């Protein structure tokens, strides 16, 4: 089984800062793309799945690498 490399907090913050700069210049698409590249925290994925459903969670386009690492890939299929 391949190991999932997690993103450090510094990496997440750097991406967030780049995204904010894009938003400041009016690039909403670039902002959204970068923000979705930051892994969604597993606890937020659980809340979204429990409150609004798996389909909604999967339709967000968020990076699910940390969710899969914590709950396993099957969690996103059931």
MDAnalysis code that builds the backbone (N, CA, C; Angstrom):
import MDAnalysis as mda
import numpy as np

u = mda.Universe.empty(234, n_residues=78, atom_resindex=np.repeat(np.arange(78), 3), trajectory=True)
u.add_TopologyAttr("name", ["N", "CA", "C"] * 78)
u.add_TopologyAttr("resid", np.arange(1, 79))
u.add_TopologyAttr("resname", ["UNK", "UNK", "UNK", "UNK", "UNK", "UNK", "UNK", "UNK", "UNK", "UNK", "UNK", "UNK", "UNK", "UNK", "UNK", "UNK", "UNK", "UNK", "UNK", "UNK", "UNK", "UNK", "UNK", "UNK", "UNK", "UNK", "UNK", "UNK", "UNK", "UNK", "UNK", "UNK", "UNK", "UNK", "UNK", "UNK", "UNK", "UNK", "UNK", "UNK", "UNK", "UNK", "UNK", "UNK", "UNK", "UNK", "UNK", "UNK", "UNK", "UNK", "UNK", "UNK", "UNK", "UNK", "UNK", "UNK", "UNK", "UNK", "UNK", "UNK", "UNK", "UNK", "UNK", "UNK", "UNK", "UNK", "UNK", "UNK", "UNK", "UNK", "UNK", "UNK", "UNK", "UNK", "UNK", "UNK", "UNK", "UNK"])
u.atoms.positions = np.array([
    [0.843, -1.176, 0.000],
    [0.000, 0.000, 0.000],
    [0.892, 1.244, 0.000],
    [0.597, 2.187, -0.873],
    [1.381, 3.421, -0.963],
    [1.064, 4.320, 0.222],
    [2.098, 4.971, 0.741],
    [1.891, 5.890, 1.846],
    [1.407, 7.234, 1.316],
    [0.487, 7.824, 2.046],
    [-0.010, 9.143, 1.695],
    [0.873, 10.182, 2.358],
    [1.385, 11.103, 1.582],
    [2.190, 12.177, 2.139],
    [1.255, 13.303, 2.540],
    [1.314, 13.689, 3.803],
    [0.442, 14.757, 4.262],
    [1.099, 16.107, 4.019],
    [0.290, 17.095, 3.874],
    [0.758, 18.456, 3.649],
    [1.020, 19.095, 5.011],
    [2.143, 19.766, 5.141],
    [2.453, 20.436, 6.403],
    [1.596, 21.691, 6.554],
    [1.507, 22.160, 7.781],
    [0.763, 23.394, 8.039],
    [1.374, 24.556, 7.268],
    [2.697, 24.618, 7.214],
    [3.353, 25.685, 6.448],
    [2.980, 25.632, 4.971],
    [2.903, 24.423, 4.419],
    [2.505, 24.283, 3.011],
    [1.063, 24.738, 2.809],
    [0.192, 24.367, 3.725],
    [-1.213, 24.775, 3.634],
    [-1.343, 26.291, 3.716],
    [-0.605, 26.887, 4.636],
    [-0.649, 28.348, 4.791],
    [-0.098, 29.056, 3.558],
    [0.970, 28.533, 2.973],
    [1.541, 29.142, 1.767],
    [0.542, 29.112, 0.617],
    [-0.154, 27.987, 0.458],
    [-1.166, 27.885, -0.595],
    [-2.314, 28.849, -0.311],
    [-2.741, 28.918, 0.955],
    [-3.809, 29.842, 1.327],
    [-3.440, 31.288, 1.037],
    [-2.203, 31.650, 1.323],
    [-1.750, 33.030, 1.056],
    [-1.739, 33.322, -0.447],
    [-1.277, 32.354, -1.248],
    [-1.296, 32.537, -2.709],
    [-2.729, 32.689, -3.197],
    [-3.629, 31.884, -2.624],
    [-5.032, 31.956, -3.021],
    [-5.620, 33.321, -2.699],
    [-5.320, 33.855, -1.534],
    [-5.831, 35.169, -1.142],
    [-5.313, 36.242, -2.099],
    [-4.070, 36.141, -2.495],
    [-3.521, 37.106, -3.455],
    [-4.277, 37.044, -4.781],
    [-4.614, 35.832, -5.225],
    [-5.395, 35.697, -6.466],
    [-6.768, 36.339, -6.321],
    [-7.392, 36.135, -5.168],
    [-8.718, 36.732, -4.935],
    [-8.624, 38.257, -4.938],
    [-7.563, 38.796, -4.371],
    [-7.390, 40.250, -4.325],
    [-7.322, 40.867, -5.713],
    [-6.793, 40.112, -6.686],
    [-6.708, 40.640, -8.050],
    [-7.893, 40.191, -8.910],
    [-8.904, 39.588, -8.251],
    [-10.130, 39.237, -8.957],
    [-10.155, 37.869, -9.607],
    [-9.181, 37.029, -9.318],
    [-9.128, 35.687, -9.918],
    [-9.828, 34.685, -8.994],
    [-11.151, 34.679, -9.032],
    [-11.931, 33.781, -8.178],
    [-11.714, 32.313, -8.544],
    [-11.560, 32.028, -9.840],
    [-11.334, 30.650, -10.270],
    [-10.011, 30.121, -9.719],
    [-8.963, 30.933, -9.829],
    [-7.665, 30.546, -9.286],
    [-7.709, 30.390, -7.779],
    [-8.406, 31.305, -7.124],
    [-8.578, 31.221, -5.673],
    [-9.240, 29.900, -5.285],
    [-10.348, 29.580, -5.932],
    [-11.079, 28.355, -5.614],
    [-10.246, 27.114, -5.880],
    [-9.539, 27.115, -7.004],
    [-8.704, 25.965, -7.359],
    [-7.640, 25.715, -6.294],
    [-6.959, 26.777, -5.886],
    [-5.909, 26.618, -4.880],
    [-6.485, 26.202, -3.525],
    [-7.582, 26.815, -3.125],
    [-8.166, 26.466, -1.828],
    [-8.617, 25.008, -1.791],
    [-9.152, 24.514, -2.896],
    [-9.573, 23.106, -2.941],
    [-8.395, 22.151, -2.975],
    [-7.206, 22.650, -3.288],
    [-6.034, 21.776, -3.300],
    [-5.517, 21.498, -1.889],
    [-5.932, 22.310, -0.926],
    [-5.555, 22.069, 0.469],
    [-6.427, 20.923, 0.985],
    [-5.829, 19.906, 1.605],
    [-6.636, 18.775, 2.076],
    [-7.717, 19.208, 3.063],
    [-8.908, 18.685, 2.849],
    [-10.019, 18.935, 3.759],
    [-9.746, 18.196, 5.064],
    [-9.846, 18.865, 6.209],
    [-9.634, 18.168, 7.477],
    [-10.672, 17.051, 7.652],
    [-10.243, 15.891, 8.120],
    [-11.177, 14.768, 8.278],
    [-12.406, 15.085, 9.130],
    [-12.239, 15.876, 10.183],
    [-13.407, 16.175, 11.023],
    [-14.459, 16.965, 10.254],
    [-14.017, 17.856, 9.340],
    [-14.980, 18.611, 8.527],
    [-15.671, 17.697, 7.518],
    [-14.911, 16.777, 6.944],
    [-15.505, 15.827, 6.003],
    [-16.589, 15.004, 6.695],
    [-16.320, 14.593, 7.930],
    [-17.306, 13.807, 8.673],
    [-18.574, 14.616, 8.921],
    [-18.429, 15.870, 9.307],
    [-19.599, 16.723, 9.554],
    [-20.397, 16.907, 8.271],
    [-19.723, 17.206, 7.169],
    [-20.417, 17.406, 5.891],
    [-21.141, 16.135, 5.485],
    [-20.450, 15.004, 5.582],
    [-21.068, 13.726, 5.201],
    [-22.287, 13.437, 6.074],
    [-22.159, 13.645, 7.385],
    [-23.265, 13.368, 8.310],
    [-24.439, 14.320, 8.133],
    [-24.163, 15.597, 7.873],
    [-25.224, 16.611, 7.830],
    [-25.880, 16.771, 6.459],
    [-25.090, 16.692, 5.378],
    [-25.671, 16.929, 4.059],
    [-25.461, 15.791, 3.070],
    [-24.674, 14.802, 3.456],
    [-24.568, 13.610, 2.639],
    [-23.262, 13.468, 1.868],
    [-22.996, 12.231, 1.508],
    [-21.776, 11.881, 0.795],
    [-21.706, 12.539, -0.579],
    [-22.813, 12.567, -1.297],
    [-22.799, 13.179, -2.632],
    [-22.374, 14.636, -2.571],
    [-22.879, 15.358, -1.595],
    [-22.500, 16.759, -1.437],
    [-21.011, 16.870, -1.117],
    [-20.523, 16.048, -0.224],
    [-19.106, 16.060, 0.138],
    [-18.230, 15.824, -1.084],
    [-18.576, 14.823, -1.871],
    [-17.767, 14.484, -3.040],
    [-17.860, 15.533, -4.140],
    [-18.963, 16.259, -4.182],
    [-19.140, 17.262, -5.238],
    [-18.358, 18.551, -4.976],
    [-17.801, 18.699, -3.780],
    [-17.094, 19.926, -3.435],
    [-15.782, 20.091, -4.185],
    [-15.173, 18.987, -4.593],
    [-13.896, 19.062, -5.290],
    [-12.698, 19.222, -4.365],
    [-12.924, 19.141, -3.058],
    [-11.825, 19.276, -2.106],
    [-10.850, 18.108, -2.222],
    [-9.631, 18.353, -1.851],
    [-8.597, 17.331, -1.757],
    [-8.955, 16.438, -0.563],
    [-9.151, 15.165, -0.802],
    [-9.584, 14.230, 0.241],
    [-8.444, 13.346, 0.757],
    [-7.202, 13.719, 0.504],
    [-6.079, 12.855, 0.883],
    [-6.012, 12.603, 2.387],
    [-6.239, 13.626, 3.212],
    [-6.180, 13.427, 4.659],
    [-7.398, 12.656, 5.165],
    [-8.532, 12.815, 4.505],
    [-9.739, 12.064, 4.849],
    [-9.492, 10.576, 4.586],
    [-8.960, 10.260, 3.409],
    [-8.665, 8.866, 3.079],
    [-7.608, 8.285, 4.012],
    [-6.604, 9.074, 4.381],
    [-5.560, 8.588, 5.274],
    [-6.125, 8.255, 6.655],
    [-7.070, 9.072, 7.131],
    [-7.629, 8.842, 8.466],
    [-8.730, 7.790, 8.489],
    [-9.657, 7.862, 7.543],
    [-10.822, 6.978, 7.571],
    [-10.731, 5.809, 6.595],
    [-9.789, 5.855, 5.660],
    [-9.679, 4.831, 4.638],
    [-10.486, 5.207, 3.404],
    [-10.043, 4.748, 2.231],
    [-10.739, 5.125, 0.985],
    [-12.182, 4.624, 0.907],
    [-12.486, 3.538, 1.573],
    [-13.854, 3.005, 1.526],
    [-14.859, 3.947, 2.174],
    [-14.415, 4.743, 3.138],
    [-15.296, 5.677, 3.836],
    [-15.953, 6.650, 2.869],
    [-15.247, 6.978, 1.794],
    [-15.784, 7.916, 0.806],
    [-16.700, 7.225, -0.209],
    [-16.890, 5.935, -0.072],
    [-17.747, 5.215, -1.013],
    [-19.021, 4.685, -0.364],
    [-19.160, 4.891, 0.930],
    [-20.372, 4.348, 1.581],
    [-21.048, 5.363, 2.456],
])
